[in-house]
Amino acid sequence: MKVNKAVSLLAICAIVPSLSIGQPSEVREVEQAVQALTQAMIDADGPTLRKLTAEALSYGHSSGKIETQSEFVETLVTGISVFENIQLENQTVEVVDNTAIVRHIFEAKTNDKGKGRGTVKLSILLVWVKDGTQWVLLARQAVKGS
């Protein structure tokens, strides 16, 4: 009987870390940073985009184009790239020391300058680093499909 209780306790301990209630505060902080970045992209909020991204940002598009922090922010603020809606699915967050690896499926409705309305579905890899007390996006790479 004691062996069964021990096995049950081990099984529970294995499951609990995967529940949101048991997440470390760093994971929740990264998830909040991802949400804030997503909203700032929809709002084309330049100051918030700069605050949430590292000066050394490497922002990779599924087309192979790579943008710096300035180029990424400028593209959104000027309306070259417009997100009307962004949905993130199947997100995972892994924190190792002061670095976080985030993966998710990114689905969006766009209205880019010169292209009109469209939709996009991408698999995304984000690399966040903790700068003092704040998480900032250091790198992003997108690939088509999911």
N, C-alpha and C positions, 0 to 999 in steps of 0.2 A: 504494500500500500504506500509506503514512504517513497519507493522508487517512482511510482506513478505520479505522485505529487511533485517530485523533483523534475521529472520529465515535463510535466505540465507547466511548471514554473519556468523552465528553460525555454519552452515554446512561446510562452507569453513574452519573455524578455527579448526573444528574437523578433517578435511582431511589433512590439511597442515602438522601437526607434523609427519605424517606417510611418507611423501615424503623425499627423501634424501637431498633435498635442505634445509629443515627445521631441520635437525638433529643437536643436540648439538655437539660441537667439541669433547666431550669425546667419543661419539659413533663413530665418524669418526676415532679417535685415536685408539680405540679398534679394529675396522675393519682393520686398517692398521697393527696393531700388529698381528692379525690373519693371514693376508696375508704374513707378514714377517716370521712368524712361519712356515706357509705352505711351503714357498719357502726354508727356512732353512732345513726343513725335506727332501725335494726333493734333495737339494744340499749336505745333510749330513754335514752341516756347524756347527761344534762343538762350536766355539766361539759365533756365533749368537744364537744358541740354548740355550746356558748357559745364555746369556744376556736377552733373552726373557722369561726365566722361573725362578721361585722362587727357592731358595735353598731348601725350604720345599715342593717342587713339589710332588704331588700325581697323578701319571699318570696311570689311569685305562684302561685296555684293555677289549675288549668284552669277552675274555676268562676268565676274573676274575683276571688275573695277574695285580699286582700293581707295578709300577716302581718309584724309586726316581729320582731326577734330574740327578744324575750321571749315573744311569742305563739307563734312557731314552736316554741321549746323547750318551752314549757308544754303545747302540744297533744300533743307526743310523750311527755313525761314523765308526764303525767296519764292517758295511755291513750285520750284522745279520738281520736287517730289512732295506729293500731298497724300496723307493717309486720312481717309474719312472714317475708317473703323479698323481696329486691330484686335484679333482674337488670338490668344496663346493657348495651346493645348499640350498635354503630355509633358509638362515641364518637370525637369529634374534639376536639383541643385546639390552640388558636392563642394563642401568647403574644406580646404587644406591650408592650414595656417592662415595667411592673410590673402589667399587666392580662392576664388570661387569659380567653378565651372558650371555653366547653366546651358541646358539643351532644351529646346522646345520646337513645336510646330507653330509657325507664324502664318496666320491667314489674315489678309487685309483687303479692304476695298480702297482703291487708289483713284486719284484724279490728277495725274501728273500734267504739268504744263507741256502743251504740244502733243500729248498722247490721249488725253481724255480719260474717261472712266475705265477702270479695269479691276481685275482681281489678281491676287498673288497668293501662292501657298508655298512656303519654304521651310526647310529644316535649318535651324539656327544653332550655332555654338557661340556662346558669349563667355568671355574671360573677364572677371571682375577682380579688382584688387582693393584692399582696404587701405585708404589713405588717411591716417589718423583715426578718426571715428566714423568716417564715411566710406561707403563702397562706391568706386567709380569704375566705369567700363573702360577696359584697356584694349580689348580686341573683340571683334565680331566677325564671323564668317557664315555666309548663307549658301545653301545649295538648293537647287530646284527639286521639287518633289518631296515626298515624306515617307 
